[in-house]
C-alpha cells in the first residue's frame, strides 16, 4: 500500500463511508481509515466508537426543516440503487408516523404544504383514525390532543451497520481502499504541504501522507487529535439513552407491522416532555426481536464534556435510573399491551452543533470536515457524504441549500456569537 494518497478519509462511519464512495467514483485515489466495530469483550477507546453500531435508524422524507429535508430526500432516493449495486439490503419500508400535538397545528400545516410541493404523499389522521389504523398503539395525552402524519411509502428504517457495509463495498468496487485502524494524530508538513497522519493498527504504528484529508469522526472529533493544533469545533456530545424491549413470539405478529414512530411535544416541561422516537420490532444479531425507544432532548439527555465521560458511557452500556424510568413509562404509554420478555439498555452518543446542521466544509487548506449528525444524520448520510466529496475536490456546489448553511463553526466563534455554550435542551424539539 502506498503511503501517499490523494485523499484520506478519517472515519469509516455513515458520513465517512458515503464520502469515500463518492470520492472513489470521481476517480480520486482514496483511502478510508477507521477501526472495525469492537467485538464483545474488546476494549473501548476514544477511537473505537461509531454511531452506526446498531440495527435501526428512522428514515423518511417528511419534516419541517428544509435543510434536513433536502439531505434526507436526496439520500433516500438513492437507497435502492445502493442496495442493488452493493448487494447489501439495509432499507426497510415499513412506513413512518409522526404524532404531533394539535397545539402546533400551524407547523403541521407547513409540513403538509412542503410535502405537497415535494410530491411526498402524507396522510393527516385524527386521533380516532389513528386508533382504528393502529389498534395496539397508544396516543400521547398532549394538551389539546394529537394528530398523526403517516407516510406509507419510501419511509421506515435503515440498518446503519449494513448501510456502512454497503458504502464501503462500493468504495472498494470503485478503486478505493479501506484500512481498519485508528488515526491518532495529524499535522501538515511544512516543506511538502502534505498531511501526515499517525495511524495505529494491529500491525503497529505507521505514517501515511495525503494531499487532502476529510475528517468524519463524529462526536469525538475534538478529542482524538485529528484536527490541527489549536482548532476546536463547536461540537457538543450528549448521552443517547435507549431501551430495547424484547418482543416474544406470541406478540410479534401483532406488533411487527407498526411504523417507525416519532412524537412531537412542544411544551417546555422538562423530563415530562413526551418527545421521543420508537422503532417497530426488529431482529438483532442475537436472533431476538426488539422494539427500541429513545428520548428527544429532555434534560435527562445529559451532556458529555470529556473524552473519559464519553468512553465510559459507551463502554458500560448502562443508562441512569432516571432515563430508565422515563423510557419505560413512555413505552407503556405508546404500546400498553406490550409484555416484554426482557428489557435492556443501549447507549450511543449524539453530537449537536449550534447551527443544528452538519458541518461540511474546510477548516484549513486541504482539510475538510463532515461531522455533526444532530440526531438526524443517518438517513441523510449519503447526500452529506456526497457534498463533502465536492468540497474536498473543489467542485462546484450543487445543492439547493446554500453552502454557508453547513459552514463549520469553531468553539471560539460560537462563544463570541452566543455568549457562551448554546442551549440545546429546550423545545421546540426537531423531528428525529
N, C-alpha and C positions, 0 to 999 in steps of 0.2 A: 504494500500500500504506500502510495506517495505521501510525503509529509508536507506537501504544499497543495492546497486546494483553492479553487476559485471561490467557493462558498462553503463555510462550515455552519451548519445549523446546530445550535446548542439547545438540546431539549427534544426528546422524541415522544412528546405527548400529542394532544389533539392539534394544537397550533403548529408545533414544530413538524410533525409528520405531514400535515397538509401543505405547509410551505415547502418542505423538501420535495414533495411530489411535483408541485408546480414549477419549482426551480429546475428540477431534473428534466422535466418535459420541455423547458425552454432551451435546453442544450447546455446548461451550466454544469460544470464539474462539481458535484455536491457530495459532501459527507455530512450525515446527521449523527450526532453523538448523544447518547442517553442511556442510562442503566436500565436493565430489564426490571420488571416488577419483582419486588422481593418475594421470595417463597416463604411459606410458613417456617418460622424459626430463624430466618435470616435477620441480621441486624438492620435496623432502620437508621439512616443518616439523613442529613440535610440534602444529599444528592439523590437519594433513592425514594423520593416522593413523587407521585403522579396523580393528578386529579381524575385520570381516566381509569383508576383501579376499581371498577365497579361494572355492573351488568346493565345499568339503565340510566338514561338521561332523557327528560321530556323533550320532544321536538314537535313544532307546529309552525304555522306561518302567522297566525293571529297574534296581535299585540298592539299596545297603544304607543309604542315608541318607533318612530320611522327609521332610526338608525339600526336598532336590533332587528326590526322587521326586514330591512334590506339584507343584512348578512344572513339572517335565518332563511329567508325565502330563496336566495341565490344558492345557498348550500343545499337546501332540501331538494331543489330542482336537479341537483347532480348526484344525489344519494344512490338512485337506482343504477346510474351509469357506473359509479364507483363500485357498487356490488357486482355488477356484470363484468367489469374489466378485471377486478381482483379475484373474483370467485369467492368472496367473503361476504356473507349476509350479516347485516348489522341493524337494518331499519325495520321496525315492526309497526305496521299501520293499524293501530287499534283505536284511533280517534283521540281527540283532546277536548276536555270540558273545563271551562273556566267559570267558577261560581263567583259572581260579582255582587257586592252589596248594592241594593237598589238606590241607596242614598247617593251613589256616584253614577247615576244614570246618564249624565252628560258624557262621561268617559265611555260608557258602553255604546252610546250613540256614535261617538267619534271613532271607536274601534270598528263598528259595523260599517260606517261610511268609508273608512280606509280599506276595509276588506272588500267592499263592493268595487272600489276603484281598482284594486289589485286583482280582481277576479277570484277571490277566495270565498268559497261557499261556507257560510256560518249560519246556524240556526239559533234564534233567540228563544229560549224556553222559560216559561213561567214556572213557579215552584210546583204547581200541580202537574205540569207536564214533565218536570224533572223526576218527580216521584213515580209517574207512570212509566217513563222510559227506563229508569234505573231504580227498581223497587228495593234493592239492597243498599242503596246509597242514602246517607243522611244529608240534610241540608243545614249549613251553619245558621244559627239563630242571629243573623245580623239585624241590628235595629232597622226597622222599615222593610225587612225581608230581603230575599235573594232572588237572582235570576241567573240563568245559565247561557253560556255561549258555546255551542257544540260544533266542532269542526270534525266531520266524519272521515274525510279523505285527506291524504298527504299529511297526516298527523299521528302522533303516538309516542313512541320512544325509540331511542337508538342505544345500541350496546357500545359504550365508548372503548372498551378493550378491543372489540373486533373492528371498530372504525379505525383505530390506530393501526391495527394489524393490516387492514386493507390499504391504508395510505402508505405504509412503509413498503408493502409488497409492490405497489405501483411506483414508488420511488426507485426501488431496485430494478424493476422492469424497464424504467426509463434511463437506466445507467447510473443512478445514484448509489451511494454506499451507506451502510449502517454500521456504526461501531457501538457496541454495548459497553459503555464506560462512562465515567463522570469527568466533566471539565471542572477542575479545582482552582484554576487561575487563568487570567488573560491579561496581556499587555501588548502594546504596539511597539514594534521595533523602530528605533529612530532612523537607522540607515535605509532599510528596505521599504518601510511603510507597511510591512505585512503585520498581521496579527499573529501573535504567538500564544498558543493555548497549551496549558499544562493539563494532561489527561491521566487519570488514574483508572486502571482496569485490572483484570485478572492477571495480565502479563506484566504488571508493574507500571510505574510512571513513564510517560513519554511526552515528547513535544510535537505538536502539529502546528503548521502555519497556514494562514489563509489570507486571500486578498480581501474577502468580505466575510462578515460574521453576522448571523441572525441569532439573537437571544430569545428563546421561547421557553423559559424555565419557571413560569408560573409564580406561585405565592412566595417562593424563597429566593426570588431574583436578587433582592437586596442583600442576601445573607450568604451567598455561595461563591463570591469572588469572581463573578462573570461580567461585572460592569467595570469600566475604567475607574481607577483610584479617584475618590472624591465625588463620584457620581452615585446618587441615590434617587430612585424614583418615588413618587407619591403613590405608594402601593401598600395597602394595609390588609393584613390577614385576619380572618375570623374563623372560629370554630364552625364546623358544619356537622351538627349532631343529627343522626338519623336513627330510626329504629326499623328493624326488619321483623315483620310478623309472619311466622311460618304458617302457611295455609295447608291444612290437611286435605287428603283426597276427597273426603265427604263434602267439603265446601268449595273445592277447586272449580268445578264446572259452573257453579253459580256466580263466582266472583271473577273468573279469568276474563270475562268479556267486558269488564269495566274499562272505561277510557282512562288515559292519563289525566290527572286532575290537579288544578290549581285553584285556591281560594284567595280572594282579594278583599281584605277588610281594611278600610281606610281610617278607622278610628285609632287615635293615639292612646292606647290603653295598656301599654307596656306588655307584660307577658300574657295578658288576657286577649291581645290581638289574635285573630284567628286566620291570619295569612299563612298558608302552608302549601306544600305540594305532596301528591301521593301517586304512587305507581301501582298498576294492577298486578296480580300475581305473575311473577317472573321466575323462571328456573335459574338457579345459581349453580356454580361449579360443583357444589356438594350434592347435586341432584334433587334438592328440595326447592319448593316454591315459596317465595316470599313476597309480601306487599311491603313497599318501602314508603316511609313518611318522613318529611323533614320540614323545618320551620321557614318562615320568612326571615325578616331581620329584627325579631323581637330582642329585647335586652339580654335574653338568655343566650343569644348568639354572641359569644364573648370574643373580644379582640385578643389576638396572639401577638405579643410585642417582640419576643426574642426567638432566636432560632431554637433554643432549648425548649421553649414552650411549644413550638410547632412540632418538633420531633417527638416530644413526649406525648402530645395529643394524638398524633398519628400512630405512634408505636403502641400505645396502651389500648387503643380502640375501646375506650370506656367513656361514656358520657356522664354528665353530672346528674344527681338525683332530681334537680330542678328541671333539667332538659328532659329526663326520662318521664317525669310526671306530666309535663306539658304534652309531649308527643303521644303518650298513652291516652290521655284524655281526648286529644284530637282524633286519634284513630277510632276510639269508642264512639265519638260523635258522628264520624263520617261513615263507618261500617259497623253499626251497632250489633249486627248478627255475627260478626267475626269471633270465632273461638280459636285463637292461635294455638298451634302445637308447641311453639316456643317463641320467645322474643329475645332478640339480641341487638346490641348497638352496632353501628357502623360509623366511623369517624372519617371525615375528609376536611379539607381546608378550602375556604373560599377567599379569593383576593378581590378587593374593591379599589376603585380609583375615584378621585374627586369628580371626574367627568362622568363617571358611571358607564364609560365605554372603554373598550380595549385600547391600549397604546399600540399604534402601528406607525413606526417612524424611526428616523435616525437620532441617536443620541451623540454620535461622533462620526466623523467621516469614515465610512466603511463598516460602521457598527449600527445595526438596526435591531429594534426590539419588537416583539409581538407578544404582549403579556396583558393580563387584566381581564379575566373572563367574567368577573362581576356576577357569577352565578348563572350566566346566560351562554357562556362561550361554546359549549359542546355542539349545539345544533347549528351555530353559525361558523364553526371552525374551518370548514373548507374555504369559505369566502374570505375569512380573516387571514388564513394562510396564503391564499392567492394574492390578496392585497399586499401582504408583507413581501411576497416574492417580487412584486413590481417595484416596491421601494428599494429592495436590495439591488435589483438590476438597473435601477434608474429609469424605468419605463414610465410612460405617461399614465397618470392616474385615471382609471376608467370606471369609476363608481359614482352613482348619483349623490352619495353622501360626500360632502367636501372633505378633503384630506385633513384639513386642520382639526376636524372633529376628533380625530384619532391621535393628535399630536401628543407625544409623551410629556408629562409634567414632572419636573423634579420635586423632591421633597421641599427644598428651599423655596421654590416658586409657589408651591401650594400654601406654605405658611404665609408668604407675603400676600397672596391673593385672598386667603380666607381667614387670616389672623390666628391660625393655629390648626390643630388637627380637625379635618372635616367631620361632620356628624353624619353617621351612617344608619343610626338605629331608629330613625323617625319615619313615620309614614309620609307620603303615600308609598306603599310597597310596590315595586315593579312586578311584572309577571315573571315567574320563574321559568 
